[in-house]
């Protein structure tokens, strides 16, 4: 309760563009690219981490 699950994220955004396993943490990336006719293109990613982050402050705040 009060935590977002992998199923919640997949239901809202679909399958991630790419995944990475970093120790106990699974990282999901949702990449976005906008190609412009003029000016610079835009490349961004939304990132979700599931599991321990490796950051003791964040892990403590999440109860891990």
C-alpha positions as CSV (number, residue, x, y, z in Angstrom):
1,X,0.0,0.0,0.0
2,X,1.3,3.4,-0.9
3,X,3.9,2.0,-3.3
4,X,3.9,1.8,-7.0
5,X,4.5,-1.7,-8.4
6,X,5.9,-2.9,-11.7
7,X,2.4,-3.9,-12.7
8,X,1.2,-0.3,-12.0
9,X,3.9,1.2,-14.2
10,X,3.4,-1.3,-17.0
11,X,-0.4,-0.7,-16.9
12,X,0.1,3.1,-17.2
13,X,3.0,3.2,-19.6
14,X,3.2,-0.2,-21.3
15,X,6.4,-2.2,-21.6
16,X,9.6,-0.3,-21.0
17,X,11.9,0.7,-23.9
18,X,14.8,-1.0,-22.1
19,X,15.6,-2.7,-18.8
20,X,18.7,-3.0,-16.7
21,X,19.5,-5.1,-13.6
22,X,21.9,-3.3,-11.2
23,X,22.4,-5.7,-8.3
24,X,19.1,-5.9,-6.4
25,X,17.6,-3.0,-8.4
26,X,15.7,-3.4,-11.7
27,X,15.7,-0.2,-13.7
28,X,13.1,0.5,-16.4
29,X,13.6,3.2,-19.1
30,X,10.9,4.8,-21.1
31,X,12.7,6.7,-23.9
32,X,11.2,9.7,-25.8
33,X,12.6,11.3,-28.9
34,X,11.2,14.2,-30.8
35,X,12.8,15.0,-34.1
36,X,12.3,18.7,-35.0
37,X,12.5,20.2,-38.4
38,X,14.4,23.2,-37.1
39,X,16.5,23.4,-34.0
40,X,17.8,20.6,-31.8
41,X,16.1,17.3,-31.4
42,X,14.8,16.3,-28.0
43,X,15.9,13.1,-26.3
44,X,14.6,12.3,-22.8
45,X,14.0,9.2,-20.6
46,X,11.7,8.5,-17.7
47,X,13.3,6.1,-15.3
48,X,11.8,3.8,-12.7
49,X,13.8,1.9,-10.2
50,X,12.5,-1.2,-8.4
51,X,14.4,-2.6,-5.4
52,X,17.3,-1.2,-3.4
53,X,18.7,1.9,-4.9
54,X,22.2,1.7,-3.4
55,X,21.6,5.1,-1.8
56,X,21.3,4.6,1.9
57,X,19.1,7.7,2.4
58,X,16.6,6.7,-0.3
59,X,16.6,3.1,0.8
60,X,15.9,4.1,4.4
61,X,13.1,6.4,3.3
62,X,11.6,3.5,1.3
63,X,12.0,1.1,4.3
64,X,14.6,-1.1,2.6
